[in-house]
Structures are given as C-alpha cells and as structure tokens.
Amino acid sequence: MTASTTADNPTAQPIEAIAVLTSGGDAPGMNAAVRAVTQAAAAQGIVVWGVENGFDGLIDGRLRPLTTLSRSLRPVVRLEVDQAAGQGGTILGTARSPRFLTPASRAEAARTFSARNLSGLVVIGGNGSLAGAHAIASEHGIPVVGIPASIDNDIGLTRESIGVDTALNTIVEACDRISDTASAHRRAFVIEVMGRDSGYLAFAAANATFADAVLLPELRLSAEEAVATVADALLRCFAPNSPKRQVIIIKAEGVPISTETLVAKVTEELERAAPYTARQVDIRATVLGHIVRGGVPTFRDRMLAGRMGLAAVEALVGGHSDAMVGWDRNTGAGIPTEDSWVQLFPIPDVLAETEALLSGESPVTRDRMSRMSRLGRYLSA
Ligand code: F6P
C-alpha cells in the first residue's frame, strides 16, 4: 500500500478549487459522476472547473466553470451540469490523448494546473486515463484521484466501473431482440460486443442471455479454434432431432478474428463437415459496436457515480493523491472511506491488478473462467 496520506489528514491544506475531466472511451454515467464531484465539492465551498476533451484540455488550458457563485458567494452547481447528469456520453468531451504520453505535454498540463490555482484533479476514465493520472501525480506532485469508468469492466481493484451496467442492459436487450427473430427463422447469430482486451461484457451477457457459446480474448483461442468452437456449438444445437430454434453465440471484440470472417469460415466448415446440417442452418453476424457505449445510464450506474464521486472529493480534501476510488465491500484491502462499499487504492496497485485481470492471473479472472468451464457448454462444445 503506497497511498501518500491517510484519510482525514489533519495537515492537508484547505482546497479552494479543483478540476474534473473525463478521458478515454466514454461510458454512460460519466455525466452523473461529473455532477456528483461538482456537487460534493460545492457543498464544501470548493469551486469546480471542467477540463474539456480529457488530458488534451489540460495541456491546452481548455477549462470551463462547472460551479457558479451564489449571492452569499458559495459555489453552486451550474445548470448544464445538473441537466446533463442523466444523459449518456460526457458533456466535458473525452479523448484518448497520445500527446499526454510525452513528459513535455504532461509538464504543459501541470503548468495549466498551477496557473489556474487548482488544488486537485479528479480523473474519470479507464486504465489509460488512470495511467495518465498516475504520471501527472508522480511527476508533478499534482493531487489526483481517479474514478473508474469504462464499459469494459477491466479496471483492477474495483468490482464494477461506471458504465458497465448500462452497457450490459443494452446488450441483453439487443440479444433478446435478435433471439426473437433468430427463433422465428431457425437461425444462428454470432453477436459481437465491445471488449478489446477484456471479455467481461461478453461473459456477463452470455450468462444473462442464455447464449449457447461465448468467445473471450482471455481464452486465448486462435482464429481456427474460434471457428471450431462455433461450428461445434452449431452442430450440437442444430443436431437432426434438436427442438432448438435459435442459436446465440456471443463473441468479444478482442477475439482475433473478425465476426464476418468467423461466420464465413464456420459456414464453410459446416458445408465440409456436415453438409446436411449446413443446408438447414443460416448463420448471421451482428456487431453491436458503439450502440453499447451510448444511452442514458441505469439506476446502478448513477448510484455508483454518485457514491464514487463523493468519495473522490472527500479523498482529495483528506489529502490523498495518486489513488482511485474502488467499488468493493470493505475487506481491509484498501483504505476505507465513509462509504462501506468504496475504498481507496493506490493507482500503481490498480494498474498492476489490471494487468493480472487481463492476463488471466488475477483470482477474479480465474473465478470467472472457472464458473464458465463448470458451465461447460458456454465455452465450447
Ligand atoms: O475502452 C472501451 C472500449 O469501448 C473498448 O471496448 C473498445 O475496444 C474501444 O473502447 C473502442 O474505442 P474507440 O471508440 O476509441 O474506437
């Protein structure tokens, strides 16, 4: 544990102004998190600035006020922040910032930070954004707290990130709709969901939609193995006396074969191996893509955003830096906050656990894989 300070540090300097930014792929609930941060800060008399377009805005000095002053000179949340809280996307704009990877640009960003007399920064985003937060905190001593937000659920030391629940609800609804039409025609569908490095969305959606097979990057399947897995599932599900009328296979984006190619190769394989079944089976591909990233946040994402936003501001006020608020019941692993489900973790620890999650070494990934293999048919035939 390398957190720089402890909670409620009595030596922490009073904070007058902070900034908040959203970075990386947007996630439903980011606006709710911006609002929560602004509200929590304003309640403590802290002025809040919104940085536009992620770290790029910090480099270029593009900030706009998210609070205004009341007659009694107390900061209050601006209307645009309130009105956007229930919307998808992010009103601050976001970016993946290649410029922020260079020390010179980070120094520019640090100059903006001090020129604006800021005392803290809240970074809302995924792993790349947290790596950026760590870089600017460790190189320039800027107090930074991260809030995990990414539909992929691939951030270490948080059970859930903002956006995951909304994305899954969108996927489940889309799969149910596809299932209706698949069943009407006795068809098979391979449905691709986002997840470049992580199969969490595919895994969770496959369970929730009772899919017949799921392909995940963590399984490290080659393209040929992915084709064989789908072909086997189809042969099993559409065996001559099978009453089944639809087959749904969920594939994560990160599996190393495009969904169109996969479907074409499976069709070829069936024609070769089982010409009778091949004549009965029509296989289609649907890539859900960015549809899954948009939309109004669910109750759960708004709730996570509200609680993590509050904890992030309280962490900055308490003198913490280079830390992320993680959603996990207080097990003693992190630094406790006032909220029994929110703990603070040093960002380097978060990034190390992220690597373990994606490489399959983390107990969390092993547990997911084990559950899937105990469900056998979800992995392969
Ligand atoms: O990081 C979230 C994510 O949605 C990934 O699942 C996906 O691979 C990526 O973003 C796509 O990002 P972009 O919209 O920048 O292409």
Residues whose N, C-alpha, C, O or C-beta is under 5 A from the ligand:
A	BS01	F6P	G25 D152 M194 G195 R196
